[in-house]
């Protein structure tokens, strides 16, 4: 795994790294990174609703803990990735 810089304009962005799409969210000042495909049917999680540290998939309502990717309403977790801000830039390890 290596670190990838992502341009975060606003509260969310999608990064392609190693052939995978990763969505990065900023919510309440914290950064989170998850696979951009909902484990239910592969729909893009970037379209979901973020409230605090919870993401709700816009397509079927599955809910995920943004910090861990744990599934709160549904059956499978979303992959999560380390993310941090350094010198004003956002970096994801994938």
C-alpha positions as MATLAB code, in Angstrom:
seq = 'XXXXXXXXXXXXXXXXXXXXXXXXXXXXXXXXXXXXXXXXXXXXXXXXXXXXXXXXXXXXXXXXXXXXXXXXXXXXXXXXXXXXXXXXXXXXXX';
ca = [
       0.000    0.000    0.000;
       1.186    3.490   -0.750;
      -0.049    7.029   -0.059;
      -2.027    8.869   -2.761;
      -2.858   12.559   -2.770;
      -6.506   13.458   -3.335;
      -7.926   16.854   -4.220;
     -10.771   17.388   -1.774;
     -12.922   20.217   -3.088;
     -15.720   20.580   -0.593;
     -16.755   17.651    1.585;
     -16.119   14.661   -0.709;
     -13.964   13.409   -3.565;
     -13.233   10.174   -5.425;
      -9.704    8.871   -5.875;
      -8.703    6.044   -8.228;
      -5.750    4.103   -6.793;
      -4.576    0.649   -7.792;
      -7.645    0.153   -9.957;
     -10.000    0.869   -7.039;
     -12.277    3.840   -6.507;
     -12.020    5.285   -3.018;
     -14.332    7.998   -1.734;
     -13.020   10.519    0.774;
     -15.391   12.438    3.031;
     -14.816   15.317    5.421;
     -17.484   15.443    8.116;
     -17.408   17.586   11.235;
     -13.733   18.315   10.577;
     -12.666   14.658   10.327;
     -11.532   12.732    7.245;
     -12.755    9.288    6.227;
     -11.979    7.027    3.249;
     -14.050    4.049    2.068;
     -14.328    1.944   -1.061;
     -16.676    3.822   -3.378;
     -18.749    0.699   -4.100;
     -21.508   -0.286   -1.699;
     -21.032   -3.969   -0.824;
     -24.763   -4.530   -1.414;
     -24.929   -3.913   -5.183;
     -21.830   -1.874   -6.007;
     -23.567    1.506   -6.188;
     -21.330    4.549   -5.639;
     -21.134    5.532   -1.988;
     -20.046    9.046   -2.985;
     -23.757    9.722   -3.636;
     -24.714    8.830   -0.075;
     -25.810   11.047    2.796;
     -23.272   11.787    5.523;
     -24.441   12.640    9.011;
     -21.657   12.850   11.598;
     -19.642    9.663   11.220;
     -22.414    7.700    9.470;
     -22.890    7.251    5.720;
     -26.206    6.109    4.250;
     -26.116    4.603    0.751;
     -28.384    6.662   -1.506;
     -29.644    3.599   -3.359;
     -30.830    1.061   -0.781;
     -30.329    2.692    2.617;
     -27.459    0.589    3.927;
     -25.634    2.557    6.641;
     -21.905    2.487    7.408;
     -19.640    3.746   10.162;
     -17.302    6.093    8.278;
     -14.392    5.421   10.616;
     -14.347    1.626   10.349;
     -16.595    0.785    7.381;
     -18.728   -1.389    9.692;
     -22.226   -1.965    8.366;
     -24.849   -0.523   10.728;
     -27.899   -1.388    8.609;
     -27.255   -4.068    6.016;
     -25.076   -7.148    5.899;
     -21.500   -6.418    4.747;
     -18.940   -3.776    5.732;
     -17.384   -1.314    3.297;
     -13.594   -1.407    2.976;
     -11.992    1.507    4.808;
      -8.604    3.107    4.192;
      -6.223    5.216    6.272;
      -6.556    8.916    5.463;
      -4.772   11.960    6.839;
      -4.096   15.599    6.157;
      -0.472   16.750    5.859;
       0.671   20.245    4.991;
      -2.777   21.174    3.721;
      -3.094   18.126    1.430;
      -5.268   15.034    1.903;
      -3.578   11.630    1.551;
      -5.121    8.134    1.367;
      -3.193    4.904    1.825;
      -4.365    2.269   -0.623;
];
